[in-house]
Amino acid sequence: MEIGIRYVAWLVCLATLLASGIPSFGDDANLSRVDLHHLKGVDLEGHPHRFGDTENHRATVVVFLSTSCPISCATIPTLQRISTKYRLQGVEVFGVISNPGTSREEAIDHVEEFGIRFPVLFDSSKVLRNALQPTHTPQALVISNAGVVAYSGRIDNRFTALGRRRGRPSIHDLEDATKAVVLGRSVRYAYVEPIGCLLENKPQQDGETELSFHRDIAPILHANCVECHRAGEAAPFTLQSYEETCRHAEQIVHVTKTKFMPPWHPSEGYGEFRNTRGLAPEEIQLIEEWVRSGMPEGDTADALPHQVVDLEWRLGKPDLILTMEDEFELGAEGPDIHQHFVLPIQLHDSRLVSAVEFRPGNRRVVHHACFYIDTTHSGRKLSDLYPDVGYGSFVGPGFLNAGALRSWLPGMSPQRLPKGTGQPLHAHSDLVLEIHYQRTGKVERDRSQVGLYFTRGGRQVVGEIQVMNKALVIPAGESDYRHESSFVLPVDATLLDTAPHMHLLGKEMKATATLPNGTTQELVWIRDWDFNWQGQYLYKKPVRLPKGTRIDVVAIYDNSESNPLNPNSPPKQVTWGEQTKDEMGVCHFRYLCDSHSDLEKMNRHYLRYADHEQARYRSMLSGAGRSE
């Protein structure tokens, strides 16, 4: 009798599974992985999105949708609810339309008709489709912060087959998987067969191209290029319209095929970073196919909204905007200068700064900018001694500053520090802006701005170290000169980002951490240094290093005739210095400590280190340190 009862119970259980669809599943070791931070797209309003880019990110939900599939349309209320419910728990929800027969205009109408509030990406290049391999619409994927595809399949069991719909679902596959990833638990079923409409491939007609600028090419450019190639930015031309793109089409094909653009210099395998630049092979191929097919414009109804590409600030409107009081006039001739401008902050409470965005008023003359915190108003006193706008053409603020924010260098894009962290900005202090100006041969004027973004809901103070060796003397004619520097951590620390820096003789830079147990960890390697494209690279996962870890930096320089950027012909000996014709070798790291006392200990240790390096520099200049 007992066996019969168990058998009946087993049959009931089996019937339930058959009614709801039998899921296949596996453990985490068998789950597929994607490079989450390489996945990106442009939504129907023209806003670019990078997956996993939110500050408190825990999971990304991607749902492939259709404008015509009834089952896809019926799931939208459920997706809206999941997006709203889990947003504050670090979950981002993206819809993706990747049907080749759907126009952008049709997709926009669909979003408006159903009132979809989460971003819907238009995947005309099929980059997301190829990366995630969906078969149906709707089909949902849940991707963890580590890039594990923890779930793929149906939304729930409302539809048991095509044309078969129950009143209300009893199994909520997508929400259960999302909740499990947020809580750090294993998902019960990694795959449940999706029920819906199969994703189609549009047939190619002989002699006919399916590609167009507005539908296929503009989203690629907007997601990867327009950040710099737009009015008022550093790039030499804009790519904001069909006409502008056609004027540079062959050049775009060349620089994308050779991977020269978009610029990204860290070598793979030497540090894992967020916001990596680069095009997928499918995108590079699409651009070339479009150019070779005659660059068809396509339907203007598919065009991206124009107002989106005219954003003044890359990170959105800053919490505080500081502007130079007056224009600074730079003469036509003479050496480079470092001019300083006092920007009163007028804050009554101290804050933490999550990001700094610098907007040069005149990009022709502004080479780089530094930001010093002045709590004693010493900059104001120095400024009163000079009749011109600002003060003092010398390196550094001219006083003992209370700290500094991350400098701005050519090619550097602003990035927010991790949630809850920031660099300190003291109440009632001033920001002293130091700008390195280069002359153009005619009188120029500049009035630059600084945008500050404050940390919300956090109190972790971020510090910064610069690993350097100022006893740098590069002999004339040396094409492969090696220069080493190091710094030993006095306490446990967690590295958040890195920013290598050299000048025109720079060839490559590599940073490695050697832990007390002898193991090593690669931090960054720039194999092909480009003075015009310097970056700050935020680690995907902060790098935890124990006390006693030694950070080693190796810089290689080319001071030979074969270096086309060599400022001296014939080459001559070059030493450390702030001018472009001088040379530097610094690797910046921003970090967190476990306690305030550890942070103070690190600061004291670093100040001694910096003083020692300055003494080496003075000794070198006096002739006592001509060899390392």
KANOR-V543851 format. One record per helix or strand. SS is the DSSP state (A for helix, B for strand). FROM is the first residue (numbers start at 0). TO is the last residue. If there is no record, write none. Layout:
ss:SS from:FROM to:TO
ss:SS from:FROM to:TO
This chain:
ss:A from:1 to:19
ss:B from:23 to:23
ss:A from:27 to:29
ss:B from:32 to:32
ss:A from:35 to:37
ss:B from:39 to:42
ss:B from:47 to:49
ss:B from:58 to:64
ss:A from:69 to:73
ss:A from:75 to:88
ss:B from:90 to:96
ss:A from:103 to:113
ss:B from:118 to:121
ss:A from:126 to:131
ss:B from:135 to:136
ss:B from:138 to:143
ss:B from:147 to:152
ss:B from:158 to:160
ss:B from:163 to:164
ss:A from:172 to:181
ss:B from:190 to:191
ss:B from:196 to:197
ss:A from:212 to:223
ss:A from:241 to:246
ss:A from:248 to:256
ss:B from:265 to:265
ss:B from:272 to:272
ss:A from:280 to:291
ss:A from:299 to:301
ss:A from:305 to:309
ss:B from:319 to:322
ss:B from:327 to:329
ss:B from:336 to:343
ss:B from:350 to:358
ss:B from:365 to:373
ss:A from:377 to:383
ss:B from:390 to:390
ss:B from:402 to:407
ss:B from:420 to:424
ss:B from:429 to:436
ss:B from:443 to:445
ss:B from:448 to:453
ss:B from:459 to:460
ss:B from:462 to:466
ss:B from:472 to:473
ss:B from:480 to:487
ss:B from:492 to:501
ss:B from:505 to:513
ss:B from:519 to:525
ss:B from:536 to:544
ss:B from:549 to:556
ss:B from:573 to:575
ss:B from:582 to:582
ss:B from:584 to:591
ss:A from:595 to:620
